């Protein structure tokens, strides 16, 4: 845990390893504040890269009381878990805030780790890092193996939680065979993959291993940004193990591509007479949410869709006016769990509104009750602020119609791979935006994440968006879709991995593709002729506060990592 806290790298005032609890707390605080010396090559010479053009932002200093409590939980929660080396690194990673775009602390930790172990590290303009370990124990001349994972995590928390992802460590707890976090996402996606990479890099020098490159990417969870900007010249290996899969013992050989689209609609507003209307808050909560790739096939409810349906039912009965609606955050790959709208209810009609909503709750229970057992749909009085504006009814109708028309969930299942989603769309968020120079107008931005394993399908869905937008007077903007990872069933890395999994579990594993987006497709374009395979421990509830990892799958996962890389060394 204290590997990065040597005197050379400790912030002023940090204690030595002789005082572990104080040292850990101060290490985390220092790492969250300190900027990296980008481009430095720690040992062994090599190329100096320029400082990151858009480096990760620094985090806020952790709150000391929260850090102390979380550190205690981190060290005790994982005590006795095997393999110890994996949980050691995961515990450290959990103590360092690592929100997307705020990875300074964790990158600085990896640099300190590399230098403590006498390993060379390099960093590109985006902040991605490569740490190199030479081959050893007879594997010096074997092909270089790249161990790849992303250092950032999705930051979702339970309603009412005061957890600050920019400052607070994750609080870990064990529940039977599962490790989870208290009220937040766990960060096993992809913290355990990074932990395995670090564990491999620090293996004793007498162990037979090929040359290893730990490739640690940034900002994966907000659009695979780090992988897109990766400087491929930093990476020499052409055999890559992606450790970002979440269903042991499956072996993954392909994934969907994806793109983000924003649909913006400008609405006019009008003054509201508070003598005639009362402000209320319409809130949707308690939904399961989840990963917009890995969980989209389950047809979980979208908080955006539920809210739009409720608003449509209330406004068509002329019971209220809508001021604003919002759901989701910046995470395109999260199925939104909560949403809310500020509305003005006609005085004396709150009972009628509740009657409508009670009927809708029964409808939603029939529609989603097996999956969404904790769904809430509630209308409650909101504070009066002495005035307010609401959307003009015509424009409000356009927004509701647009939300109703945008698809959410699977759009098409594969004909060639039964049961696999081929194309899907997630309505990730809706938020109001002020219009500069016009206080009587407001823009509503709807963000969608579209995935497909078929080239061209994403643009086809975007064409549907544009058709809807034309009817509603909206605009559509989309980024360049990232590529999918096309399966190569003749891959030597895949065959080797399947053989080694079979040795571990006594049967052949499932070899499949995933609808979620892995970085392999993008990295494959940066590293020509790279032979890739993906696997990982079992993680459920990714991208939600219910995220948890099955402890008993971590040991065989680590064993597979070791066996595959040692096989590469032995076969050379």
N, C-alpha and C positions, 0 to 999 in steps of 0.2 A: 504493500500500500504506500510505502514511503519512498519508493524507488526514485521518484522525481524530486525528492526534497533534499538532495545533497547540497552542501554549502555553496556549490557553484550556481545552483538554480533556485535556491530558496529566496523568497521575498524577505525583505528586512524584518527581523523579529521572529521568523519561523524557527521552531525548535528543531533539534536533531532527532534522529531515529530513537534516541534513548528515552524520549518522552512521546510515545506514539499517539495518545489521544489528542494532546495539544498539537502535535505536529500535523496530524491529519486535518484537524479543523483549520489551522492556519494555512496549510497547503491548499485546501480547496478555496479559501478566501483569496489567496494570492493568485492562484491560477485563473480565477474568474476575472481578475483585474488586469493581469499582465499581458502586454502585446508581444507577439512572437518576433524573434529576430529573423524575419522571412528571408529565405534564400541561403541561409548559412548551411554549410555542409559540415556535420558534426565531426566526422573522422573519415579517414581513407581518401581524402581529396574529392574530386568530382566537380561538377558544374554548379556554379552559383546561379540561382534563378532570381529574377527581379522580384521586388515585393509584390504581394497580391494586388491586382488592380481594384478589385472589389472585395477586400478581405472581410472575414467574419467580424461582426461588431463585438466590442467588449461587453461583458455582462455587468450587471450591478453587483456590488459587494454583497455576499450573503448576509442575512440577518444572523448574528452570532448565536442567539439562543436556538434558532431553528437548525442551524448547522450542527451545533453540539448534539441536539436531540437526534437529528437524522443520521449523524455519524455513528452514534451509539447503536441506532437501529440497524444501520448498514452492516456494521461489523458483527453484531450478534445474530442478525437474521440469516446470514450466510455461513456462520460458524459451523463447521462439521460437514458442510456439503462437499460432495465430490463431483468432478475433480477440483481440488483445492485451487490449483493455478488459475482455472477459468473464473471461479467465484471471487478470487482475490482481485483480478483485474475488473470484473464487472462491478464489484463493490466500490472500487475507486472511481470508475466511470459514473456510477450512480451518485457519487458525491459531488460531481462537477456539473454545473448547469450546462446544457448543450442543446438549447433551442436552435432551430435552423437559423442561419445567419449570425448566431451568437456562439460559435464553436471555438473561440479563442482559448478558453480554459482547457478544453480537452486536447486541442492541437498542441498547446504548450506542454501539457502533460506527456504527450507522445514524444515530443522533442526531447524532454528531459529523460524519458525512458530510454530513448535511442542512445543518447550520449552516455548514460550510466552503463549501458551494455556495450559501448564501443561500436555502435552501429552508425552507418551513414544515413542521413535523411535529406530529402529534397522536397521542395514545395513549389507549386506552380502559382500563377497569378490568381487563380480562383481560390486558393487555399488548400487544395488537395495535397496530400503528403504521400511520399513513398519512403519506406524504411527498408533498408537492404541488409540481409544477413547472408554472409558467404556460406557456401556448402561446407559440410563437415563430415568427419567420420568415414570418409571414402566416397562421399557424394559431391565432392568439389566440382567435378566435371559434368554433372547431370544437368538437364535443362532447368532453367529457372522457373519456379512456380510462384505465381502471384496469388496472394490471399487477399481478397477484396471485401470491404464492408464500408458502410457510411457511418460517420460519427455523430450526426444529428439525430434528434428524436421528435416524434409528434408530441405536442404539448396540449393535452386535453385533461380537464379536471371536473370533478363533481360540482354541481351547483352549490354555492355557498362556501366552497373551499377558498382559503386565503393563500394557497400555495403560489409562490412567485417563481415561475420557471426560469426567469433571468437571474435569480439569486439563490433559490433554495435547493438543497440536495433532495433527491428522491428518497422517501422513507420506505424501506423494504419490509416485507413481512411474509412468513411462510404459512401457508394453509394446506396442510396435508402434503400432497406431492406437487404443490404449486407454489411458485414464488410470485408475489404480486406487490403492488404499491398501495399506500394509504391515500385513497381519494384522487389519484392521478394515473396517467399512463406510466408504465413501468420503464420503458426504454430498452426492453429486451430486443426490440426491433430498433436498431441493429446492434445494440450494445454487446450482445453475446457473440456476434460475429467478430466485432472489433476485439473483444476480450480473447477470443481464440487466436486471432492474428498476433496479438501481443504475446500470448503464451508461447506460440510457436517461435517467434523471433528471439525469445530469451532462453530457448532450450540449451542445455549444456553443449559445449563445443565438441564433445566426444561422441555425440549422438549422430547416427548416419542420416543426414538430411541433404537435399539438393539446395542450391542457392534459393533463398526466399526473398520475395519482395512483398512487404505489407503495403497495400494500396488503400489508403483511407480517404474517402471522398466526403465532401461537405454538401449541405443544402439539398440532400436527396429528397427529403420529405415535402419540399415545396416545388417540385418539378424537375428533379434530377439535375439541378443546376450545376453542381460540381462536376458530374460526369460529362455534361455537355461541354464544359470549358476545360476539360482535362488536357494537359500537355502530354500527349502520348509519348513524346521523346524521353520522358522520365522513366518509362517502364520498359524493361528489356525482356521480361518473360513473355512466353506465348502459350503457357498453360495456366489457366485461371480458375480458381475455386471461389465462387461467389457464395458467401455464408449468410445470405439474407433471406433464405427460404424459411418456412415456418410450419412444416408438417413432416416430422420425422416418421418413417425413414424414406419418404419419397425423394426421388432424384429428379431434378428439374432440368429440362433441356431447351426451354423456350418460354417466352412471355409476350404479352400484348404490348403494342405501342400505345401512345396516348398524347392528348393535346388538351390545352386549357382554352376555353372560349368565354368571353365576357359579353353579355347582352345588356345594353344600357338603354333605358327608356326615360325620357324627360316628361315630367308631369306638372301640370298647373295646380296651384292650391288656392284655397279661399279662406276667409276669416270664418271662425266658428263662434256662434253666439252661445256662451256658457249658461245663459239663462234657459236655453232650449236643449242643450246637450251636456252630458257629464263625461269627463275623461275616464277611460278604463284601460286596463291592460289585458290583452288576450294572449295567453301563454300556452305553449306546447312543451311538454317535458317528459322525462322518464323513458325516452326511446333508447333502444339498444345501440344505435349508430353502428360504427365499425369502419372497416377498410373498404374503400370504394372499388377496389379490385378484387381482393380475396373474399369479401363477404357479399358482393353485389348480387350473386346468384340466389341468395336467400330471400330476396324481395322484402328486406326490412323497410319499415316505414321511414319516409323522409320527413323531417320536421318542417321543411319548406312546403312540401305537398300538403301535409295535414293542415298547416296554417292557411294556405291559399284556399283550400276547400272550405274551411270554416269561415273565412272572410267572405268568400263567394256566397255562401248560404245566408249570412247575416245581412250583407249589403243588398242582395236581390230582394229581401223582405223589407228593405228600407228601414232597418233598425239601428244602423250606425253609419258614421263616416270614418274613414281610415286616414290617420295622420302619417304613419310610417310602419314598415315591417322590416324585420331583420332576423337573420339566422346565419350560423356558420362563422368562420373566421377566415384566415388566409390559407388554410389547409385545403387544397383542392381534393385531396385523397381521403377525406373523412366524410362519412355519411352523417349529416347534421342530426344531433340528438335533441336539440332544443331550438325554439324559435319564439318570437313574440311580436306583437303588433300593438301600437298605441292607437286606440279608437275612441271616438266620441259617440256615446250611446244616447239616444233620445231619452229625455227624462220620462220616467214612468215605464220604460220598455226594457229595463234590466231583466225583469222576470221573463219576458218573451224571449230575450236573448238566451237566457239560461235554458229555457225549454228547447230551443233550437239546438244548443250545444249538447244537451242531455241526449237528444236523438242521435246526434253525430257520434257521441261517445259509444252508443250502442252499435252503430254502424261500424266504427273502427274496431270495436271488440270482435265483431264477427269477421271482419276482414283481416285483422292482424293479431287477434288475441292469443294465438298459439305462440307467436314470436314476441310480440310487444305486450308483455304482461303487466308492465308498470306505466303505460302511457297515461299522461294527464293532459286535459284540455280544459283550461279554467279562465274565467273572466272575473276580474277583481277591480275595485275602484282605484283610480290613480290620482295623485295629488293635482289639485287645480293650480295652474300657474298664472291665473289672471287673464288668460287668453290662449290663442292657439290657432293653427291653420290645419286644414284637412285637404286631402286630394279632391280635386273636382271629380264628380261621379263618373264622367266619361273616361277620364284618365285612370281612375281607380279600376274601372272595368277592364281597361286594356292590360294593366299589370296582372290582374287576377287571371284574365284569359291567357296571357302569355305563360304564366306559371302553370296553368292547367295544361297547356299544349306542349310544353317542353317535356320530353320523356325522362323518366327516372327509373333506373334499374336495367336489367338485361333487355337489349333490343333484338338480338339474334343469338341463338345458340349454334354451335358448330355442327355442320353436317358430317364432317369427317371424324371429329372426336366427340362422340356422344356425351352429353352432360356438361360440356365445357362451354362457357359463355364466349361467344366470338366478338360481339360488339355490345357496349353498354354506355350509359350516361349517368353521371351523378350530379344533381343540382347541389353544388357544394355550399353556396351562400347567396344571400341577398342582403344588400345594405343600401341605405339612403345616402346620397352625397349632395352637399350644397352646390348650387349653381352660382358661380362667381358673377356678381353684378346684378343678380335677379333673385331677391329674397322671396318672390312669389312662386318660384319654381324649385323643383327638386328632381335629381336624377336617381333612379334605382338601378344598381348594377347587380346583375345575376351572373354568378360564376359557375361554369359547368366543366366537369372533367370527363372527357370522352375517351374510351379505350377500345382498341380492336386489334385482333391478330391478323386482320386482312388489310393489306395495303389499299388505301383509297376509301375505306369505310368511314374513317374519321371525317374526311372532307365531305362525304355524303351526308353524314349527320349534321355537319355544319351548314350544309345546303338547306336542310330542313329548318335549322335555326334562322337562317336568313329569310326563308319564306315566311315564317312566323313573325319575324321582326318587321318585315315589310308591311304586314297587315296591321301591326301595332305602332308603326312609326318609330321603331327602335333601331339601334345600330349594333353591329356585330364585329368584334375583334377577336382574333385567335393567334396564339403563338405557333411557331413551327412545331408540328408534332414530333415527339421523339420516336425513334424506330423501335419496332418489336425485335425480339431475339428469335430468329428462325431456327427451328430444331435441326440438329445434325446428328442423326441416330448412328452414323458411322464414326462419331467422335471417339478417339482413344481415351480421352479424359472421362467421358461418360461410361464407356465399357469398363474402365479400370474402377471407377467409383461403384458401379453396380456390383462388380465382383467383390469388392471390399465390404460393401453393405451386406451382401449375402453371407460373407464369413461371420459378420457380427450378429445378424438376426436369424440366420439359418434358413432363409428363403430369399427369393429374388424380390427386390423392392419394386414399387410402382414407378415407372418412368413416364413423366408427363410434362405438360406445359402449364403455366399459370396465367390467369387473366390479369393479375397484378403486374405492375411494371417493375422489373428488375433493371439494374444498370447495365446488364450484359449487352443489350442491343446497341447502346450508345458506345460503350467501351470497345465493343467489337469493331466499330467503325474507326476508332482511334488506334487500335492495335490489329493490323491486318493479319489474317491467318491465325488468330488466337483461338485456341481450343478451350472451351468453357463448359463448366457444369456448376449447378447450384444445389445446395442442400442446407439443412439447419435443424435445430431442435424444434419441438412442438410449442408454438406460441398461439394462444387464443385471445380474442378480444383486442387485437392490435388496433391502435389509433383510438382507443376508448379508455376510460378509467378502469375498465374491467380487464385490461391487458394482463396476461399471466403466462408464465412459462412452466412447462412440465419438467420438474427437476430431474426425474428419472430418465429423460431423453437427452440431457446435456452430456452425460458421461459417454454414451455411445456416439453422440455427435462429435465429441472431441476425439474419441478413438478413431473415428472415420477420417477426420482431418489428418491425424498422425499417420494412419495406414496408407492413405493416398499419397502423401508427400514422400513417405519412406519407400513406397513402391516406385515412385518416379526415380528416386536415387538408386534403388536396387536394379532397375531395368536399364539404367544408362550404360 
